[in-house]
Amino acid sequence: TYNYATPAIQKLLMWQAVKTAGPFLTEYQISRNDDRALAESMLAIYKEFTASGITFESVEKFSESMPDSVLSNKLKDIATVCAIYSNLLNERFSDENNELYRLSKLLEEENCFADTNVYIDGFSSLTNLEHSIIKSIFRQADNCFITIGIPYPGFKGIDTVSLKRFSEILRRDCTSLGITSKTIELTE
């Protein structure tokens, strides 16, 4: 079973992580006036990085490969705070932000979609992790059907540019994997 932290608990845990990391931070200074704002910023960074499949170990490693600068110090600070937050969160809760990462790694090792047809509906864009998962599904499943909804063929709305780009990315993925893709337009 999963026990996810509520948004309020996530904010409290990040606040605790910021307070704990405070003495070790180089660029981010903690004061009573802005520690809440810093915690909220760090939580947003944490969520964005985990959704993109960026680990805090890789952020720290990258920062160490850079010349000493404000940017490298900020990256080290971010990695420190987010690592503490991740540990605090995982002590008592499932981390919903890491679920896609775990799934992505599982699909690299296990053939979960053998002998299956997969139907995916309603996407118009993907995060890096979601994209990795879709590519694993392409590799493993016998067939994969993805619907990209537009009101009618030839529709020229503002969002069709991103939908076409998304479709092209999926087709390119298929080609790179040696899979033949086919577009079917429903007219009614």
C-alpha positions in Angstrom: 0.0 0.0 0.0 1.0 3.6 -0.5 1.1 6.2 2.2 1.7 9.6 0.4 2.4 12.7 2.3 -0.2 15.5 2.0 1.0 18.8 0.5 1.0 20.3 4.0 3.3 17.5 5.3 5.5 17.8 2.3 6.0 21.5 3.0 6.7 20.8 6.7 9.2 18.1 5.8 11.0 20.4 3.4 11.0 23.2 6.0 12.7 20.7 8.4 15.2 19.8 5.7 16.0 23.4 5.0 16.5 24.0 8.7 18.7 20.9 9.1 20.8 21.8 6.1 21.1 25.4 7.0 24.5 25.3 8.7 26.0 23.5 5.7 24.6 25.7 2.9 26.9 28.0 1.0 24.7 30.2 -1.1 21.3 29.9 0.5 21.2 31.6 3.8 18.5 30.8 6.3 16.7 33.5 8.1 13.4 33.6 10.0 11.9 35.9 7.4 12.5 33.8 4.3 12.9 30.1 5.4 9.3 29.3 4.4 9.8 30.8 0.9 13.1 28.9 0.5 11.4 25.7 1.6 8.6 26.2 -0.9 11.2 26.9 -3.7 13.2 23.8 -2.7 10.0 21.7 -2.8 9.2 22.9 -6.3 12.8 22.1 -7.4 12.6 18.7 -5.8 9.4 17.9 -7.6 10.7 19.2 -11.0 13.9 17.3 -10.7 12.3 14.0 -9.7 9.6 14.3 -12.4 12.4 14.8 -14.9 14.4 11.8 -13.6 17.3 14.0 -12.3 18.8 12.5 -9.2 20.3 14.6 -6.5 23.5 12.5 -6.6 23.9 13.5 -10.3 23.3 17.2 -9.4 25.9 17.1 -6.7 28.4 15.2 -9.0 27.8 17.8 -11.8 28.3 20.7 -9.3 31.6 19.2 -8.3 32.8 18.9 -11.9 32.2 22.7 -12.3 34.6 25.5 -11.4 33.8 26.9 -7.9 31.1 29.5 -8.5 27.8 30.7 -7.3 26.1 28.2 -9.6 28.1 25.2 -8.5 27.5 26.2 -4.8 23.7 26.6 -5.4 23.6 23.2 -7.0 25.4 21.7 -4.1 23.0 23.4 -1.7 20.0 22.1 -3.7 21.4 18.6 -3.7 22.0 18.7 0.1 18.6 20.1 1.0 16.8 17.7 -1.4 18.7 14.6 -0.2 17.8 15.5 3.4 14.1 16.0 2.4 14.1 12.7 0.5 15.4 10.9 3.5 12.8 12.5 5.8 10.0 11.8 3.4 11.0 8.2 2.8 11.2 7.5 6.6 7.4 7.6 6.9 5.9 8.0 3.5 5.9 6.7 -0.1 7.3 9.3 -2.4 4.9 9.8 -5.2 7.5 11.8 -7.1 9.8 8.8 -7.3 7.1 6.3 -8.4 7.7 7.0 -12.1 11.5 6.7 -11.6 11.1 3.3 -10.0 8.8 2.2 -12.8 11.2 3.4 -15.4 14.1 1.4 -13.8 11.8 -1.6 -13.4 10.9 -1.5 -17.1 14.6 -1.4 -18.0 15.1 -4.7 -16.2 11.8 -6.5 -16.5 9.7 -7.3 -19.6 6.4 -6.4 -18.1 4.5 -5.9 -21.3 5.3 -9.0 -23.3 2.4 -10.5 -25.2 0.2 -7.5 -24.6 -1.5 -4.7 -26.4 -1.2 -1.4 -24.7 -3.7 1.5 -25.1 -2.7 5.0 -24.0 -5.2 7.8 -24.3 -5.2 11.5 -23.8 -1.6 12.6 -23.7 -0.2 15.7 -25.5 3.2 15.8 -23.9 5.4 13.8 -21.6 8.0 14.4 -18.9 11.4 12.8 -19.5 10.5 9.9 -17.2 7.1 9.4 -18.8 8.9 9.4 -22.2 11.3 6.8 -21.0 8.4 4.6 -19.8 6.6 4.9 -23.1 9.7 3.9 -25.0 10.0 0.8 -22.7 6.4 0.0 -23.5 7.2 0.4 -27.3 10.1 -2.1 -26.9 8.1 -4.6 -24.9 4.5 -4.7 -26.0 3.3 -6.5 -29.1 1.2 -3.4 -30.0 0.9 0.0 -28.6 -1.9 2.4 -29.5 -1.8 6.0 -28.5 -4.6 8.4 -29.1 -3.9 12.1 -29.7 -7.2 13.9 -29.6 -8.0 16.7 -31.9 -11.5 17.8 -32.8 -11.3 16.7 -36.5 -8.6 16.0 -39.1 -7.0 19.1 -40.4 -8.0 21.1 -37.3 -5.7 24.2 -37.0 -6.2 25.3 -33.4 -3.3 26.8 -31.4 -2.6 23.5 -29.6 -2.2 21.4 -32.8 1.5 22.5 -33.1 2.4 20.8 -29.8 0.2 17.8 -30.7 2.0 17.4 -34.0 5.4 17.8 -32.3 4.4 15.2 -29.8 3.3 12.8 -32.5 6.5 13.3 -34.4 8.5 12.5 -31.2 6.6 9.3 -30.8 7.1 8.3 -34.4 10.9 9.1 -34.1 11.0 6.9 -31.1 9.5 4.0 -33.0 11.9 4.5 -35.9 14.9 4.5 -33.5 13.7 1.2 -32.0 13.1 -0.4 -35.4 9.3 -0.3 -35.0 6.9 0.6 -37.8 4.5 3.3 -36.7 1.2 3.9 -38.4 -1.1 6.9 -38.1 -4.9 6.3 -38.2 -7.2 9.3 -38.5 -10.7 8.8 -37.5 -13.1 10.9 -39.5 -16.2 10.5 -37.4 
